[in-house]
């Protein structure tokens, strides 16, 4: 299963890029992970972030961040509240749940002897 993320928030920063020293072009992106299987869709509590400079087309990793970038990141991280975790069953899941419920009801009726009374 591959990791899928959706964008929570994108923020343009006014800090200097540690690579090209440009004051424009830094973009901080916060993303949240979601899981999709044939049975369900779910939003996870896992989040990720990335810092990218559009001027020099470089991903800026945390080891290269300056103290100013660190402070702005911490502030923006607090402002980017993740969506609550959720789980949504797909049609196939609901179909399987209904089939299982019917089987359990029929098995219970069989063991209680309800079907013996119906025979002629």
Phi, psi and omega in degrees: 000126181271150179285133176239140180230149170241150185282124175276315187198141173238133184231130173273129182258151178260013181279160176286139176288132180292345181266306185252356179063018176284143180270351178245149172111346178285129180230125179257128183237131175250133182230155177236142185278140171228153184243134177227123178236174177296340183261332185203166170239140181215143172262126182269165176275354181290134177235161177219161178219157176211150177237126185226138176260120180281344180285310182258006180051052183232137171279130181258114181274155185305334179294336181263358183290143174274172178297324178296317179296320178302314181295317180294320178300312181300318178297312182293329178294320177293327181281342181264089182277124179291154176291151180293151179294147181209164178219128179233120179283140177273174183302319180300320179296314180298321178299315179295322178296317180294316178299316179298319179296318179296317179297318179295320179294315179295320179295319178297316179295322179295315181288335176280350177086016180294324183287337179292328180286340184273347182284146182267000000 
